[in-house]
């Protein structure tokens, strides 16, 4: 009997448990804003994409690729990663204006291990923040396992071994130091692109309709990044954000699995069950 191809992780992993939740989409805007808070990432997105006219397109591409890597077969995961790396190979240029500790003219390329590590970290940390807010805290052991598993994706996308802290606690210290450092600074490109994230121009959708999601996105941001963007955040904002999060948590926990979990996750479970029964 052939061994079922569970892909890179499988149903016993923390990665499957966390990333099967469709509610993680609510953190998508937050991940994008964190990425754009790095001036070189913002420059690459501004120079090499149609983000301003269709900011959700990047989120959809990232989501589709991530779900293929996590829930696809081993071959599907590797093909998806190869596609991402092929796109990254074409993204290079220079920073137009001095931002934070980076001078105008600083070169960037999407294959830079430091930039890859930053983007990967924003997705990983946002998954944790969104999951814990809506579904409850992960234990220290679960966080350690989730971090170890996340390294598989990071390496597949080109982050070298020495670009990854050895364990979750070391990674958390690195993350905090990045947020406090001068490499995370919002450029003019970053601020403009962030506005497209919070209030995208969609036909037949009035801009005020995005207010609840914008509140959730800004509320999820680390305070330092929120301040760097210049977003006003008061006690009233915080109270509204917490009330929204509680309502969302109660709602998503009660959803049936056919709605709550990503289709890719449910297909992966059916694939493994069918292979095991064959």
C-alpha positions in Angstrom: 0.0 0.0 0.0 1.5 3.4 -1.0 2.2 5.9 1.9 -0.3 8.8 1.8 1.4 12.0 0.7 0.6 14.4 3.5 2.9 17.0 1.9 5.4 18.9 4.0 3.4 18.9 7.3 0.4 16.6 7.6 -2.7 16.5 9.9 -0.7 16.1 13.1 1.1 19.4 12.7 0.5 22.7 14.4 0.8 24.3 10.9 -2.3 22.4 9.7 -4.2 23.2 12.8 -3.6 27.0 12.7 -3.5 27.6 8.9 -6.7 25.7 8.1 -8.7 28.5 9.7 -10.2 30.9 7.1 -10.5 33.5 9.8 -6.8 34.1 9.4 -7.7 36.1 6.3 -8.8 38.8 8.8 -5.1 39.3 9.5 -4.1 39.5 5.9 -4.1 43.3 5.8 -2.0 43.4 8.9 0.6 41.2 7.4 0.7 43.4 4.3 1.2 46.6 6.4 4.0 44.9 8.3 5.7 44.0 5.1 5.3 47.5 3.7 6.8 49.0 6.9 10.2 47.8 5.6 11.2 50.5 3.0 12.9 48.1 0.7 9.9 45.8 0.6 7.6 48.8 -0.1 9.9 50.0 -2.9 9.8 46.5 -4.5 6.1 46.3 -4.3 5.6 49.9 -5.6 8.1 49.4 -8.5 7.1 45.9 -9.6 3.4 45.3 -9.1 -0.1 46.7 -9.7 -0.6 46.9 -5.9 -2.1 50.4 -6.0 -4.9 49.5 -8.4 -5.5 46.0 -7.0 -4.0 45.5 -3.5 -6.0 42.4 -2.8 -4.3 40.7 -5.8 -1.0 40.3 -3.8 -2.9 39.0 -0.8 -4.7 36.4 -3.0 -1.5 35.3 -4.7 0.3 35.0 -1.3 -2.7 33.1 0.1 -2.9 30.7 -2.8 0.8 30.0 -2.8 0.9 29.5 1.0 -2.1 27.2 1.0 -0.5 25.1 -1.8 2.8 24.8 0.2 1.0 23.9 3.4 -1.8 21.6 2.3 -0.6 20.4 -1.1 1.3 17.3 -1.9 5.1 17.5 -1.7 5.4 18.1 -5.4 2.6 20.8 -5.3 4.4 22.5 -2.4 7.7 22.6 -4.2 6.2 23.8 -7.5 4.4 26.6 -5.7 7.7 27.7 -4.0 9.5 27.6 -7.3 6.9 29.9 -8.8 7.4 32.4 -5.9 11.2 32.3 -6.3 10.9 32.8 -10.0 8.9 36.0 -9.4 11.3 37.2 -6.7 14.3 36.8 -9.1 12.9 39.6 -11.3 12.3 42.1 -8.5 15.2 44.5 -7.9 15.9 48.2 -7.9 16.9 51.1 -5.6 15.3 53.1 -2.8 14.2 56.5 -4.1 14.2 58.4 -0.8 16.0 58.1 2.5 13.9 56.3 5.0 14.8 55.3 8.5 18.4 54.1 8.5 18.4 53.5 4.7 19.8 56.1 2.4 18.3 57.0 -1.0 19.9 54.7 -3.6 20.1 51.7 -1.4 19.7 48.7 -3.7 17.1 46.0 -3.1 16.3 42.6 -4.5 13.5 40.3 -3.4 16.0 37.4 -3.1 17.9 39.2 -0.4 17.8 36.7 2.6 17.1 39.6 5.0 14.1 40.7 3.1 12.9 37.1 2.7 13.3 36.6 6.4 11.3 39.8 7.1 8.4 38.9 4.8 8.3 35.3 6.2 8.3 36.6 9.7 5.4 38.9 9.1 3.3 36.0 7.9 4.3 33.7 10.7 3.8 36.3 13.4 0.5 37.5 12.0 -0.8 33.9 11.9 0.0 33.6 15.6 -1.5 37.0 16.6 -4.7 36.4 14.6 -5.2 32.8 15.7 -4.6 33.6 19.4 -6.9 36.6 19.3 -9.8 34.6 17.8 -9.2 31.0 19.0 -7.1 31.2 22.2 -3.5 31.1 23.3 -1.0 28.5 22.0 1.1 26.9 24.6 4.9 27.4 24.7 5.4 23.9 23.3 2.9 24.6 20.5 4.6 27.9 19.6 8.0 26.1 19.6 6.7 23.4 17.3 4.9 25.9 15.0 8.2 27.9 14.7 10.2 24.8 13.9 7.6 23.8 11.2 7.6 27.4 9.8 11.3 27.0 9.0 10.4 24.4 6.3 8.5 27.1 4.4 11.1 29.7 5.0 13.9 27.5 3.6 11.8 26.5 0.7 11.4 30.1 -0.3 15.1 30.9 -0.1 15.8 31.9 3.5 19.2 30.3 4.4 19.7 28.4 7.6 21.8 31.2 9.1 18.9 33.6 8.4 16.6 31.8 10.9 17.0 32.1 14.6 17.5 28.6 16.1 14.4 28.5 18.2 11.1 30.4 18.9 12.4 32.4 21.9 15.4 33.6 19.9 13.1 34.4 17.0 10.9 36.5 19.3 13.9 38.4 20.5 14.9 39.0 16.9 11.4 40.1 16.0 11.3 42.6 18.8 14.7 44.0 17.9 13.6 44.4 14.3 10.5 46.4 15.3 12.6 48.6 17.6 15.3 49.2 15.0 15.6 51.7 12.2 15.2 49.3 9.3 11.5 49.2 10.0 10.4 52.7 8.9 7.4 53.7 6.8 8.4 55.3 3.5 6.2 57.4 1.2 5.6 54.3 -0.9 4.7 52.3 2.2 2.2 54.9 3.4 0.5 55.2 0.0 0.3 51.4 -0.5 -1.0 51.0 3.1 -3.9 53.3 2.2 -4.8 51.0 -0.7 -4.8 48.1 1.8 -7.1 49.8 4.3 -9.5 51.3 1.7 -9.1 49.5 -1.6 -10.9 51.0 -4.6 -13.4 48.3 -5.5 -16.3 48.9 -7.9 -19.7 49.2 -6.2 -18.2 49.1 -2.7 -18.2 52.4 -0.8 -15.0 53.2 1.1 -16.8 53.5 4.5 -17.7 49.8 4.2 -14.1 48.9 4.9 -14.1 50.7 8.3 -14.6 47.6 10.5 -11.9 45.6 8.7 -9.6 48.7 8.8 -10.1 48.9 12.6 -9.3 45.3 13.0 -6.2 45.6 10.8 -4.8 48.6 12.6 -5.7 47.2 16.0 -3.7 44.1 15.3 -0.5 46.0 14.4 2.3 46.3 16.9 2.1 49.7 18.5 5.5 50.8 17.1 4.4 50.0 13.6 1.0 51.7 14.1 2.8 54.8 15.3 5.2 54.7 12.4 2.3 54.8 10.0 0.8 57.7 11.9 -2.5 56.0 12.7 -4.4 57.7 15.6 -5.2 55.1 18.2 -7.2 56.1 21.3 -8.8 54.3 24.2 -12.1 54.3 22.3 -10.4 52.7 19.3 -8.9 50.0 21.5 -12.3 49.3 23.1 -14.0 49.1 19.7 -11.3 46.8 18.4 -11.6 44.4 21.4 -15.4 44.3 21.1 -15.1 43.5 17.4 -12.5 40.8 18.1 -14.8 39.2 20.8 -17.7 39.2 18.4 -15.6 37.7 15.6 -14.2 35.1 17.9 -17.6 33.9 19.1 -18.9 33.8 15.5 -16.0 31.9 13.8 -15.8 29.3 16.6 -19.4 28.3 15.9 -19.0 27.9 12.2 -19.3 24.4 10.7 -16.0 23.0 9.3 -17.3 23.3 5.7 -17.3 27.1 6.2 -14.7 27.5 8.9 -11.8 25.7 7.2 -10.1 26.5 3.9 -11.2 24.3 1.0 -7.5 23.4 0.5 -7.3 22.1 4.0 -10.5 20.0 3.7 -9.3 18.6 0.3 -5.9 17.6 1.9 -7.7 15.7 4.7 -9.9 13.9 2.1 -6.8 13.1 0.0 -5.0 11.5 2.8 -8.0 9.6 4.0 -8.6 8.2 0.5 -5.0 7.3 0.0 -4.9 5.5 3.4 -8.1 3.6 2.5 -6.8 2.5 -0.9 
